[in-house]
Amino acid sequence: MMIRNATEADFMPCVNIVRAAWPEFKERESIYHLFCKHFNHTCFIAEEAAGIRGFLLGFLSQTHPTQAYIHLVAIDPGSQRRGLASSLYRTFFETVSRMGRREVSLIVNPDNGPSLDFHRKLGFRAEEDGPTVQVGGVVALKDYNGPGKHMVLFHKTLTG
Ligand SMILES: CC(C)(COP(=O)(O)OP(=O)(O)OC[C@H]1O[C@@H](n2cnc3c(N)ncnc32)[C@H](O)[C@@H]1OP(=O)(O)O)[C@@H](O)C(=O)NCCC(=O)NCCS
C-alpha cells in the first residue's frame, strides 16, 4: 500500500469509496472534486496494486496559521481495520507539521461510533466548551452544523 497526494482524477474513486463506506452520509459530491483539484498538497490517497482503497481530504486554515483541518476520511469497507486511515493521518500530520501547523481539528457525528473510536485512538480530544448536548452518551457541541445537527469537535496538538 502506498500513500500519495490526490490528483484531480481521484475525485470519482473518492466518491465511490464514500458511497460504499458510508452510504447514509450525504453531502455535495462536488466537494471531493474541489479538494482533489485545489487542495491536493493536503489530500492523500491510499492505493494498492488493485486500486484506490481510501483517502483523506484536508486543508490548511487560512485564518489560523498554526491550524490544519481534516474534512473527511473514508476507507473502502473491504480494507478497513488494516491501518490505512492511520497511515493517511500520519502522512497528513507530517505534511502539515512541515508547513508550520501545530493543531489538527475535525468534526465527527456523535452517532458515528467507529469514527469516534478511531479518532480517540489517535489521540484526538473533544472540545466541550460552549453549549453542549448529550447524544447517546456522547458530548457534542449543540447545533454545530445547523439546527439539531450536533457535532463532536476534535482537536489534536502535533508534537515533534
Ligand atoms: C473510521 C475509518 C476511517 C477507520 O479507517 P480504518 O482504516 O479502518 O482505521 P485503522 O485500521 O487505521 O484503525 C485504527 C484504530 O482505530 C480504531 N477503529 C477503527 N475502526 C474501528 C471500528 N469500526 N470500531 C472500533 N474501533 C475502530 C481501532 O482502535 C483501530 O485499531 P485496531 O484495528 O488495532 O483495533 C473507517 O471505518 C471508515 O472509512 N468509516 C466510514 C467513513 C467515516 O465514518 N469516516 C469518518 C468521518 S468523521
PDBQT file of the ligand as one rigid body, heavy atoms in Angstrom, charges set to zero:
ROOT
HETATM    1  C1  LIG A 201     -13.319   5.417  10.535  1.00  0.00    +0.000 C 
HETATM    2  C2  LIG A 201     -12.499   4.775   9.385  1.00  0.00    +0.000 C 
HETATM    3  C3  LIG A 201     -11.929   5.879   8.518  1.00  0.00    +0.000 C 
HETATM    4  C4  LIG A 201     -11.331   3.989  10.022  1.00  0.00    +0.000 C 
HETATM    5  O1  LIG A 201     -10.495   3.505   8.974  1.00  0.00    +0.000 OA
HETATM    6  P1  LIG A 201      -9.547   2.219   9.168  1.00  0.00    +0.000 P 
HETATM    7  O2  LIG A 201      -8.520   2.223   8.075  1.00  0.00    +0.000 OA
HETATM    8  O3  LIG A 201     -10.378   1.007   9.306  1.00  0.00    +0.000 OA
HETATM    9  O4  LIG A 201      -8.834   2.540  10.571  1.00  0.00    +0.000 OA
HETATM   10  P2  LIG A 201      -7.499   1.894  11.152  1.00  0.00    +0.000 P 
HETATM   11  O5  LIG A 201      -7.352   0.491  10.653  1.00  0.00    +0.000 OA
HETATM   12  O6  LIG A 201      -6.355   2.830  10.912  1.00  0.00    +0.000 OA
HETATM   13  O7  LIG A 201      -7.867   1.839  12.716  1.00  0.00    +0.000 OA
HETATM   14  C5  LIG A 201      -7.025   2.355  13.749  1.00  0.00    +0.000 C 
HETATM   15  C6  LIG A 201      -7.726   2.146  15.073  1.00  0.00    +0.000 C 
HETATM   16  O8  LIG A 201      -8.954   2.912  15.130  1.00  0.00    +0.000 OA
HETATM   17  C7  LIG A 201      -9.955   2.161  15.854  1.00  0.00    +0.000 C 
HETATM   18  N1  LIG A 201     -11.024   1.751  14.940  1.00  0.00    +0.000 N 
HETATM   19  C8  LIG A 201     -11.028   1.808  13.599  1.00  0.00    +0.000 A 
HETATM   20  N2  LIG A 201     -12.205   1.336  13.111  1.00  0.00    +0.000 NA
HETATM   21  C9  LIG A 201     -12.943   0.961  14.172  1.00  0.00    +0.000 A 
HETATM   22  C10 LIG A 201     -14.244   0.388  14.316  1.00  0.00    +0.000 A 
HETATM   23  N3  LIG A 201     -15.016   0.091  13.250  1.00  0.00    +0.000 N 
HETATM   24  N4  LIG A 201     -14.688   0.123  15.558  1.00  0.00    +0.000 NA
HETATM   25  C11 LIG A 201     -13.927   0.406  16.634  1.00  0.00    +0.000 A 
HETATM   26  N5  LIG A 201     -12.676   0.948  16.579  1.00  0.00    +0.000 NA
HETATM   27  C12 LIG A 201     -12.197   1.222  15.347  1.00  0.00    +0.000 A 
HETATM   28  C13 LIG A 201      -9.245   0.920  16.394  1.00  0.00    +0.000 C 
HETATM   29  O9  LIG A 201      -8.692   1.266  17.659  1.00  0.00    +0.000 OA
HETATM   30  C14 LIG A 201      -8.153   0.725  15.346  1.00  0.00    +0.000 C 
HETATM   31  O10 LIG A 201      -7.050  -0.006  15.843  1.00  0.00    +0.000 OA
HETATM   32  P3  LIG A 201      -7.097  -1.629  15.836  1.00  0.00    +0.000 P 
HETATM   33  O11 LIG A 201      -7.609  -2.065  14.486  1.00  0.00    +0.000 OA
HETATM   34  O12 LIG A 201      -5.667  -2.005  16.102  1.00  0.00    +0.000 OA
HETATM   35  O13 LIG A 201      -8.027  -2.013  16.943  1.00  0.00    +0.000 OA
HETATM   36  C15 LIG A 201     -13.359   3.780   8.567  1.00  0.00    +0.000 C 
HETATM   37  O14 LIG A 201     -14.088   2.959   9.447  1.00  0.00    +0.000 OA
HETATM   38  C16 LIG A 201     -14.326   4.428   7.572  1.00  0.00    +0.000 C 
HETATM   39  O15 LIG A 201     -13.988   4.694   6.430  1.00  0.00    +0.000 OA
HETATM   40  N6  LIG A 201     -15.598   4.662   8.009  1.00  0.00    +0.000 N 
HETATM   41  C17 LIG A 201     -16.628   5.229   7.111  1.00  0.00    +0.000 C 
HETATM   42  C18 LIG A 201     -16.389   6.709   6.822  1.00  0.00    +0.000 C 
HETATM   43  C19 LIG A 201     -16.312   7.527   8.097  1.00  0.00    +0.000 C 
HETATM   44  O16 LIG A 201     -17.078   7.367   9.023  1.00  0.00    +0.000 OA
HETATM   45  N7  LIG A 201     -15.326   8.479   8.105  1.00  0.00    +0.000 N 
HETATM   46  C20 LIG A 201     -15.094   9.367   9.240  1.00  0.00    +0.000 C 
HETATM   47  C21 LIG A 201     -15.962  10.549   9.131  1.00  0.00    +0.000 C 
HETATM   48  S1  LIG A 201     -15.741  11.665  10.523  1.00  0.00    +0.000 SA
ENDROOT
TORSDOF 0
